[in-house]
Amino acid sequence: MSASLIAIYLDHRRSLFGCAMKIVRDLQVAEDLLQESYLRACKAVERGPIDNVGAFLHRTVHNLALDHLRRCRTQERFEAGPTDTVEALGIASEAPSAEERLLHRERLSCFMDALDRLPARARQVWLLNRVEGLSYPQIATHLGVSQGTVFNDMKLAMGHFVDTMARRDRPEPTGSRSGGTP
């Protein structure tokens, strides 16, 4: 098979080279990848017959070229010397600042208070829909009420949350004072 492998390799060499060049865009690297693909084909033939040597060579060159690009990118990132793991992995840091965490906690606390102030059935309807993922018909069956009741309870809950959060986020009017005299 060695002579026929060489013949097949030489027949496909031009297209193999073109495949490698499209990916790596470097003459020397493309040549190295062709040699490596030939060596891998030789080793594969020793283990057993290859149904389509030309396809095997093309797939091997393609995979080797992609591996080469990955190694280059990894090396570039390593040499750039990122300052932390998040940057090293190429992930944008989405960690909130201390101020954002505090505001989030305050909003969550306000929301939980609003949830506690809802009538029991409206609270249950909201939790079943938004937390448990049940549809209105499923909630109606579960609670033994009509879908219209579920809709109205959900409307009540959502309106309550919007009003509560709007009051929380609304700035105090200027000129208003608490306590004391003007």
DOSE-659494 format. One record per residue: residue in three letters; x, y, z of N, C-alpha, C in turn. Coordinates in nm, 4 decimals. Layout:
% residues N
PT    aa        n_x        n_y        n_z       ca_x       ca_y       ca_z        c_x        c_y        c_z
PT   ALA          X          Y          Z          X          Y          Z          X          Y          Z
...
***
This chain:
% residues 182
PT    aa        n_x        n_y        n_z       ca_x       ca_y       ca_z        c_x        c_y        c_z
PT   MET     0.0830    -0.1203     0.0000     0.0000     0.0000     0.0000     0.0866     0.1255     0.0000
PT   SER     0.2116     0.1164     0.0404     0.2983     0.2319     0.0506     0.3122     0.3055    -0.0825
PT   ALA     0.3331     0.2316    -0.1904     0.3473     0.2946    -0.3225     0.2154     0.3586    -0.3647
PT   SER     0.1051     0.2891    -0.3412    -0.0240     0.3463    -0.3797    -0.0601     0.4649    -0.2898
PT   LEU    -0.0197     0.4628    -0.1639    -0.0439     0.5759    -0.0742     0.0312     0.6985    -0.1240
PT   ILE     0.1562     0.6774    -0.1649     0.2352     0.7897    -0.2181     0.1679     0.8451    -0.3436
PT   ALA     0.1206     0.7576    -0.4296     0.0555     0.8020    -0.5538    -0.0714     0.8821    -0.5229
PT   ILE    -0.1518     0.8332    -0.4290    -0.2749     0.9045    -0.3914    -0.2405     1.0389    -0.3282
PT   TYR    -0.1398     1.0383    -0.2419    -0.0963     1.1623    -0.1766    -0.0538     1.2641    -0.2824
PT   LEU     0.0266     1.2208    -0.3790     0.0746     1.3121    -0.4827    -0.0407     1.3618    -0.5703
PT   ASP    -0.1402     1.2765    -0.5962    -0.2573     1.3189    -0.6737    -0.3366     1.4278    -0.6005
PT   HIS    -0.3427     1.4203    -0.4690    -0.4234     1.5132    -0.3883    -0.3413     1.6275    -0.3297
PT   ARG    -0.2099     1.6242    -0.3498    -0.1226     1.7206    -0.2836    -0.1650     1.8658    -0.3067
PT   ARG    -0.1980     1.8981    -0.4291    -0.2334     2.0363    -0.4619    -0.3590     2.0811    -0.3855
PT   SER    -0.4621     1.9982    -0.3844    -0.5857     2.0355    -0.3138    -0.5649     2.0316    -0.1620
PT   LEU    -0.4801     1.9411    -0.1136    -0.4478     1.9379     0.0298    -0.3771     2.0665     0.0706
PT   PHE    -0.2838     2.1096    -0.0138    -0.2108     2.2324     0.0146    -0.3064     2.3526     0.0157
PT   GLY    -0.3981     2.3564    -0.0811    -0.4963     2.4653    -0.0861    -0.5837     2.4677     0.0376
PT   CYS    -0.6247     2.3501     0.0837    -0.7073     2.3402     0.2053    -0.6309     2.3955     0.3254
PT   ALA    -0.5052     2.3554     0.3388    -0.4246     2.4017     0.4522    -0.4013     2.5524     0.4448
PT   MET    -0.3722     2.6033     0.3244    -0.3449     2.7467     0.3087    -0.4671     2.8322     0.3404
PT   LYS    -0.5861     2.7846     0.3038    -0.7078     2.8606     0.3347    -0.7217     2.8835     0.4835
PT   ILE    -0.6762     2.7867     0.5617    -0.6962     2.7950     0.7058    -0.5798     2.8655     0.7753
PT   VAL    -0.4560     2.8241     0.7471    -0.3417     2.8769     0.8231    -0.2754     2.9978     0.7588
PT   ARG    -0.2897     3.0135     0.6265    -0.2350     3.1284     0.5535    -0.0841     3.1477     0.5764
PT   ASP    -0.0127     3.0357     0.5771     0.1323     3.0390     0.5952     0.1906     2.9221     0.5147
PT   LEU     0.2777     2.9530     0.4180     0.3321     2.8499     0.3295     0.4040     2.7394     0.4056
PT   GLN     0.4933     2.7778     0.4957     0.5733     2.6780     0.5680     0.4856     2.5904     0.6565
PT   VAL     0.3915     2.6522     0.7259     0.3014     2.5754     0.8128     0.2174     2.4804     0.7276
PT   ALA     0.1682     2.5277     0.6136     0.0873     2.4424     0.5256     0.1687     2.3214     0.4791
PT   GLU     0.2942     2.3422     0.4417     0.3814     2.2310     0.4015     0.3999     2.1325     0.5162
PT   ASP     0.4231     2.1848     0.6359     0.4396     2.0975     0.7536     0.3137     2.0146     0.7786
PT   LEU     0.1984     2.0763     0.7608     0.0724     2.0054     0.7830     0.0527     1.8939     0.6799
PT   LEU     0.0948     1.9177     0.5557     0.0853     1.8134     0.4534     0.1734     1.6944     0.4890
PT   GLN     0.2960     1.7232     0.5341     0.3859     1.6147     0.5737     0.3281     1.5364     0.6913
PT   GLU     0.2732     1.6084     0.7879     0.2151     1.5423     0.9050     0.0940     1.4573     0.8647
PT   SER     0.0139     1.5072     0.7729    -0.1029     1.4285     0.7298    -0.0584     1.3016     0.6573
PT   TYR     0.0490     1.3100     0.5776     0.1007     1.1908     0.5101     0.1499     1.0886     0.6127
PT   LEU     0.2234     1.1363     0.7141     0.2729     1.0445     0.8177     0.1568     0.9779     0.8917
PT   ARG     0.0541     1.0534     0.9205    -0.0622     0.9954     0.9895    -0.1346     0.8939     0.9014
PT   ALA    -0.1405     0.9210     0.7728    -0.2023     0.8257     0.6806    -0.1207     0.6958     0.6771
PT   CYS     0.0133     0.7069     0.6770     0.0993     0.5875     0.6795     0.0722     0.5047     0.8048
PT   LYS     0.0633     0.5705     0.9186     0.0371     0.4990     1.0445    -0.1014     0.4345     1.0424
PT   ALA    -0.1991     0.5052     0.9861    -0.3357     0.4528     0.9813    -0.3431     0.3302     0.8896
PT   VAL    -0.2691     0.3321     0.7786    -0.2681     0.2191     0.6854    -0.2063     0.0965     0.7523
PT   GLU    -0.1068     0.1181     0.8377    -0.0450     0.0067     0.9104    -0.1456    -0.0617     1.0028
PT   ARG    -0.2389     0.0148     1.0577    -0.3391    -0.0414     1.1496    -0.4502    -0.1138     1.0757
PT   GLY    -0.4728    -0.0777     0.9503    -0.5793    -0.1408     0.8729    -0.6090    -0.0608     0.7486
PT   PRO    -0.6884    -0.1142     0.6595    -0.7173    -0.0450     0.5332    -0.8027     0.0799     0.5555
PT   ILE    -0.7798     0.1783     0.4699    -0.8577     0.3025     0.4704    -0.9457     0.2982     0.3467
PT   ASP    -1.0744     0.3172     0.3657    -1.1682     0.3086     0.2536    -1.1406     0.4148     0.1474
PT   ASN    -1.1215     0.5390     0.1907    -1.1018     0.6485     0.0966    -0.9824     0.7302     0.1440
PT   VAL    -0.8657     0.7003     0.0903    -0.7419     0.7646     0.1356    -0.7441     0.9138     0.1080
PT   GLY    -0.7975     0.9535    -0.0064    -0.8035     1.0964    -0.0388    -0.8863     1.1731     0.0637
PT   ALA    -1.0019     1.1206     0.0993    -1.0869     1.1849     0.1996    -1.0180     1.1859     0.3358
PT   PHE    -0.9492     1.0763     0.3684    -0.8761     1.0686     0.4947    -0.7701     1.1784     0.5006
PT   LEU    -0.6952     1.1945     0.3918    -0.5904     1.2972     0.3874    -0.6497     1.4378     0.4011
PT   HIS    -0.7597     1.4632     0.3297    -0.8224     1.5960     0.3384    -0.8730     1.6248     0.4797
PT   ARG    -0.9391     1.5274     0.5407    -0.9922     1.5478     0.6753    -0.8763     1.5692     0.7740
PT   THR    -0.7681     1.4938     0.7556    -0.6523     1.5060     0.8455    -0.5880     1.6434     0.8321
PT   VAL    -0.5680     1.6903     0.7087    -0.5096     1.8237     0.6877    -0.5997     1.9312     0.7495
PT   HIS    -0.7278     1.9195     0.7253    -0.8234     2.0176     0.7785    -0.8166     2.0218     0.9311
PT   ASN    -0.8209     1.9066     0.9942    -0.8163     1.9009     1.1412    -0.6827     1.9508     1.1960
PT   LEU    -0.5729     1.9141     1.1296    -0.4412     1.9611     1.1745    -0.4317     2.1138     1.1636
PT   ALA    -0.4868     2.1699     1.0565    -0.4840     2.3155     1.0388    -0.5649     2.3848     1.1485
PT   LEU    -0.6822     2.3320     1.1798    -0.7634     2.3910     1.2872    -0.6928     2.3788     1.4215
PT   ASP    -0.6305     2.2642     1.4460    -0.5538     2.2464     1.5701    -0.4401     2.3474     1.5787
PT   HIS    -0.3744     2.3710     1.4657    -0.2654     2.4689     1.4626    -0.3161     2.6083     1.5013
PT   LEU    -0.4305     2.6470     1.4439    -0.4874     2.7785     1.4773    -0.5222     2.7883     1.6251
PT   ARG    -0.5805     2.6825     1.6804    -0.6154     2.6835     1.8226    -0.4910     2.7003     1.9090
PT   ARG    -0.3861     2.6265     1.8750    -0.2616     2.6377     1.9518    -0.2050     2.7787     1.9440
PT   CYS    -0.2090     2.8383     1.8255    -0.1586     2.9750     1.8086    -0.2378     3.0738     1.8933
PT   ARG    -0.3688     3.0609     1.8910    -0.4528     3.1532     1.9699    -0.4280     3.1358     2.1187
PT   THR    -0.4134     3.0124     2.1624    -0.3858     2.9871     2.3040    -0.2520     3.0471     2.3425
PT   GLN    -0.1528     3.0292     2.2560    -0.0198     3.0834     2.2841    -0.0234     3.2359     2.2878
PT   GLU    -0.0975     3.2979     2.1963    -0.1088     3.4438     2.1950    -0.1704     3.4945     2.3245
PT   ARG    -0.2753     3.4277     2.3701    -0.3400     3.4695     2.4956    -0.2439     3.4544     2.6121
PT   PHE    -0.1698     3.3449     2.6122    -0.0758     3.3197     2.7209     0.0350     3.4247     2.7204
PT   GLU     0.0871     3.4552     2.6030     0.1950     3.5536     2.5932     0.1478     3.6942     2.6248
PT   ALA     0.0199     3.7224     2.6002    -0.0337     3.8550     2.6306    -0.0365     3.8806     2.7808
PT   GLY    -0.0367     3.7732     2.8598    -0.0310     3.7868     3.0050    -0.1532     3.8502     3.0667
PT   PRO    -0.2707     3.7905     3.0517    -0.3899     3.8475     3.1151    -0.3720     3.8550     3.2662
PT   THR    -0.4404     3.9505     3.3231    -0.4223     3.9756     3.4653    -0.5054     3.8862     3.5549
PT   ASP    -0.6094     3.8258     3.5008    -0.6884     3.7365     3.5853    -0.7487     3.6239     3.5018
PT   THR    -0.8053     3.5269     3.5681    -0.8603     3.4082     3.5033    -0.9732     3.4444     3.4096
PT   VAL    -1.0583     3.5365     3.4490    -1.1715     3.5751     3.3650    -1.1202     3.6290     3.2324
PT   GLU    -1.0185     3.7139     3.2378    -0.9624     3.7690     3.1152    -0.8903     3.6606     3.0366
PT   ALA    -0.8232     3.5691     3.1063    -0.7500     3.4607     3.0392    -0.8440     3.3724     2.9599
PT   LEU    -0.9626     3.3525     3.0087    -1.0595     3.2682     2.9398    -1.1361     3.3452     2.8334
PT   GLY    -1.1121     3.4752     2.8257    -1.1801     3.5554     2.7261    -1.3250     3.5826     2.7608
PT   ILE    -1.3561     3.5796     2.8885    -1.4931     3.6021     2.9334    -1.5016     3.7430     2.9896
PT   ALA    -1.5988     3.8170     2.9438    -1.6183     3.9509     2.9972    -1.6670     3.9395     3.1409
PT   SER    -1.6075     4.0167     3.2284    -1.6480     4.0128     3.3679    -1.7824     4.0818     3.3835
PT   GLU    -1.8767     4.0078     3.4360    -2.0093     4.0638     3.4574    -2.0377     4.0765     3.6062
PT   ALA    -1.9336     4.0664     3.6861    -1.9511     4.0760     3.8303    -1.9960     4.2179     3.8655
PT   PRO    -2.1065     4.2289     3.9373    -2.1547     4.3629     3.9738    -2.0660     4.4262     4.0802
PT   SER    -2.0654     4.5574     4.0805    -1.9891     4.6302     4.1821    -2.0614     4.6177     4.3162
PT   ALA    -1.9948     4.6604     4.4216    -2.0545     4.6553     4.5549    -2.1826     4.7387     4.5586
PT   GLU    -2.1811     4.8537     4.4933    -2.2997     4.9400     4.4899    -2.4140     4.8709     4.4168
PT   GLU    -2.3835     4.8060     4.3039    -2.4873     4.7353     4.2292    -2.5437     4.6188     4.3097
PT   ARG    -2.4568     4.5485     4.3826    -2.5052     4.4383     4.4663    -2.5980     4.4901     4.5758
PT   LEU    -2.5634     4.6029     4.6362    -2.6467     4.6622     4.7409    -2.7823     4.7039     4.6837
PT   LEU    -2.7825     4.7708     4.5688    -2.9083     4.8113     4.5055    -2.9929     4.6888     4.4706
PT   HIS    -2.9276     4.5851     4.4217    -2.9998     4.4620     4.3877    -3.0634     4.4011     4.5126
PT   ARG    -2.9877     4.3962     4.6220    -3.0424     4.3419     4.7477    -3.1614     4.4234     4.7954
PT   GLU    -3.1512     4.5560     4.7841    -3.2617     4.6425     4.8262    -3.3853     4.6187     4.7388
PT   ARG    -3.3659     4.6077     4.6084    -3.4788     4.5819     4.5174    -3.5408     4.4456     4.5466
PT   LEU    -3.4562     4.3470     4.5714    -3.5063     4.2130     4.6017    -3.5858     4.2143     4.7317
PT   SER    -3.5355     4.2841     4.8313    -3.6053     4.2934     4.9593    -3.7409     4.3616     4.9405
PT   CYS    -3.7448     4.4686     4.8624    -3.8694     4.5399     4.8346    -3.9667     4.4482     4.7603
PT   PHE    -3.9157     4.3728     4.6643    -4.0004     4.2808     4.5885    -4.0566     4.1722     4.6793
PT   MET    -3.9731     4.1171     4.7667    -4.0195     4.0114     4.8570    -4.1255     4.0648     4.9528
PT   ASP    -4.1090     4.1895     4.9986    -4.2116     4.2518     5.0839    -4.3426     4.2661     5.0062
PT   ALA    -4.3324     4.3075     4.8799    -4.4524     4.3219     4.7966    -4.5188     4.1858     4.7758
PT   LEU    -4.4397     4.0825     4.7566    -4.4929     3.9474     4.7407    -4.5662     3.9040     4.8668
PT   ASP    -4.5088     3.9324     4.9822    -4.5723     3.8972     5.1101    -4.7032     3.9719     5.1320
PT   ARG    -4.7165     4.0930     5.0770    -4.8372     4.1729     5.0973    -4.9507     4.1356     5.0021
PT   LEU    -4.9240     4.0503     4.9055    -5.0301     4.0071     4.8138    -5.1315     3.9191     4.8861
PT   PRO    -5.2562     3.9192     4.8414    -5.3519     3.8214     4.8936    -5.2988     3.6801     4.8644
PT   ALA    -5.3319     3.5864     4.9510    -5.2753     3.4511     4.9444    -5.2920     3.3859     4.8078
PT   ARG    -5.4122     3.3901     4.7501    -5.4336     3.3219     4.6229    -5.3555     3.3896     4.5101
PT   ALA    -5.3513     3.5222     4.5088    -5.2764     3.5938     4.4046    -5.1273     3.5602     4.4156
PT   ARG    -5.0759     3.5523     4.5379    -4.9359     3.5143     4.5594    -4.9118     3.3731     4.5064
PT   GLN    -5.0054     3.2823     4.5378    -4.9907     3.1439     4.4941    -4.9963     3.1338     4.3409
PT   VAL    -5.0872     3.2077     4.2798    -5.0981     3.2080     4.1336    -4.9660     3.2580     4.0720
PT   TRP    -4.9136     3.3673     4.1235    -4.7894     3.4227     4.0698    -4.6753     3.3233     4.0841
PT   LEU    -4.6625     3.2615     4.2024    -4.5541     3.1645     4.2254    -4.5683     3.0422     4.1349
PT   LEU    -4.6905     2.9925     4.1198    -4.7109     2.8760     4.0338    -4.6744     2.9069     3.8879
PT   ASN    -4.7053     3.0289     3.8438    -4.6767     3.0656     3.7057    -4.5294     3.1017     3.6853
PT   ARG    -4.4774     3.1918     3.7652    -4.3434     3.2457     3.7415    -4.2311     3.1594     3.7974
PT   VAL    -4.2574     3.0871     3.9036    -4.1528     3.0044     3.9641    -4.1646     2.8591     3.9182
PT   GLU    -4.2859     2.8060     3.9230    -4.3063     2.6658     3.8870    -4.3261     2.6450     3.7373
PT   GLY    -4.3597     2.7538     3.6645    -4.3753     2.7445     3.5201    -4.5079     2.6876     3.4727
PT   LEU    -4.6095     2.6852     3.5578    -4.7397     2.6324     3.5190    -4.8143     2.7347     3.4326
PT   SER    -4.8931     2.6845     3.3387    -4.9752     2.7713     3.2545    -5.1015     2.8104     3.3320
PT   TYR    -5.1732     2.9092     3.2801    -5.2969     2.9513     3.3457    -5.3973     2.8363     3.3569
PT   PRO    -5.4187     2.7583     3.2501    -5.5131     2.6460     3.2637    -5.4668     2.5443     3.3696
PT   GLN    -5.3376     2.5187     3.3770    -5.2862     2.4250     3.4774    -5.3078     2.4796     3.6184
PT   ILE    -5.2864     2.6097     3.6355    -5.3053     2.6720     3.7671    -5.4534     2.6657     3.8052
PT   ALA    -5.5401     2.6945     3.7089    -5.6852     2.6914     3.7353    -5.7275     2.5527     3.7824
PT   THR    -5.6794     2.4504     3.7153    -5.7119     2.3122     3.7540    -5.6542     2.2814     3.8918
PT   HIS    -5.5307     2.3209     3.9138    -5.4621     2.2937     4.0408    -5.5342     2.3598     4.1595
PT   LEU    -5.5798     2.4835     4.1390    -5.6448     2.5575     4.2484    -5.7962     2.5381     4.2512
PT   GLY    -5.8513     2.4802     4.1468    -5.9964     2.4614     4.1415    -6.0716     2.5909     4.1195
PT   VAL    -6.0141     2.6807     4.0376    -6.0783     2.8078     4.0055    -6.0827     2.8210     3.8544
PT   SER    -6.1518     2.9232     3.8048    -6.1600     2.9436     3.6601    -6.0314     3.0089     3.6094
PT   GLN    -6.0106     2.9973     3.4781    -5.8941     3.0620     3.4173    -5.9045     3.2144     3.4284
PT   GLY    -6.0252     3.2641     3.4257    -6.0446     3.4079     3.4419    -5.9978     3.4547     3.5786
PT   THR    -6.0250     3.3738     3.6812    -5.9789     3.4078     3.8164    -5.8264     3.4082     3.8207
PT   VAL    -5.7662     3.3098     3.7571    -5.6194     3.3035     3.7512    -5.5664     3.4277     3.6810
PT   PHE    -5.6267     3.4636     3.5675    -5.5849     3.5813     3.4935    -5.5960     3.7066     3.5806
PT   ASN    -5.7092     3.7229     3.6492    -5.7296     3.8413     3.7337    -5.6319     3.8449     3.8504
PT   ASP    -5.6041     3.7286     3.9128    -5.5070     3.7249     4.0225    -5.3671     3.7606     3.9727
PT   MET    -5.3324     3.7122     3.8539    -5.2007     3.7433     3.7983    -5.1910     3.8916     3.7652
PT   LYS    -5.2988     3.9460     3.7106    -5.3038     4.0888     3.6790    -5.2879     4.1715     3.8073
PT   LEU    -5.3562     4.1297     3.9141    -5.3459     4.1972     4.0435    -5.2012     4.1922     4.0937
PT   ALA    -5.1401     4.0750     4.0880    -5.0030     4.0577     4.1373    -4.9059     4.1449     4.0580
PT   MET    -4.9149     4.1399     3.9255    -4.8225     4.2167     3.8426    -4.8403     4.3665     3.8638
PT   GLY    -4.9641     4.4115     3.8722    -4.9890     4.5534     3.8983    -4.9335     4.5950     4.0335
PT   HIS    -4.9501     4.5091     4.1324    -4.8981     4.5367     4.2671    -4.7459     4.5505     4.2634
PT   PHE    -4.6784     4.4592     4.1908    -4.5316     4.4641     4.1824    -4.4851     4.5905     4.1103
PT   VAL    -4.5511     4.6234     4.0012    -4.5127     4.7428     3.9249    -4.5288     4.8670     4.0107
PT   ASP    -4.6430     4.8792     4.0795    -4.6660     4.9956     4.1647    -4.5632     5.0034     4.2772
PT   THR    -4.5386     4.8912     4.3441    -4.4452     4.8897     4.4569    -4.3056     4.9282     4.4123
PT   MET    -4.2597     4.8701     4.3011    -4.1237     4.8980     4.2553    -4.1136     5.0419     4.2028
PT   ALA    -4.2200     5.0931     4.1416    -4.2182     5.2311     4.0922    -4.2090     5.3288     4.2084
PT   ARG    -4.2846     5.3001     4.3162    -4.2768     5.3876     4.4343    -4.1364     5.3824     4.4937
PT   ARG    -4.0768     5.2656     4.4944    -3.9426     5.2495     4.5511    -3.8404     5.3267     4.4678
PT   ASP    -3.8534     5.3199     4.3344    -3.7545     5.3803     4.2454    -3.7792     5.5278     4.2179
PT   ARG    -3.8972     5.5778     4.2543    -3.9308     5.7170     4.2271    -3.8509     5.8079     4.3210
PT   PRO    -3.7834     5.9083     4.2651    -3.7094     6.0013     4.3523    -3.8064     6.0861     4.4332
PT   GLU    -3.7614     6.1215     4.5523    -3.8458     6.2075     4.6362    -3.8534     6.3455     4.5738
PT   PRO    -3.9721     6.4093     4.5789    -3.9853     6.5438     4.5210    -3.8933     6.6413     4.5930
PT   THR    -3.8357     6.7325     4.5177    -3.7494     6.8327     4.5790    -3.8355     6.9306     4.6566
PT   GLY    -3.7813     6.9778     4.7657    -3.8535     7.0737     4.8474    -3.9364     7.0091     4.9560
PT   SER    -3.9540     6.8765     4.9515    -4.0307     6.8131     5.0589    -3.9363     6.7809     5.1715
PT   ARG    -3.9806     6.8052     5.2894    -3.8977     6.7798     5.4070    -3.9745     6.6906     5.5005
PT   SER    -3.9024     6.6087     5.5669    -3.9690     6.5267     5.6678    -3.9357     6.5834     5.8033
PT   GLY    -4.0385     6.5914     5.8849    -4.0184     6.6448     6.0203    -3.9951     6.7945     6.0150
PT   GLY    -3.9701     6.8590     6.1246    -3.9326     7.0004     6.1365    -4.0276     7.0949     6.0671
PT   THR    -4.0032     7.2210     6.0829    -4.0843     7.3248     6.0209    -4.0042     7.3941     5.9138
PT   PRO    -4.0731     7.4550     5.8157    -4.0023     7.5226     5.7056    -3.9291     7.6440     5.7482
***
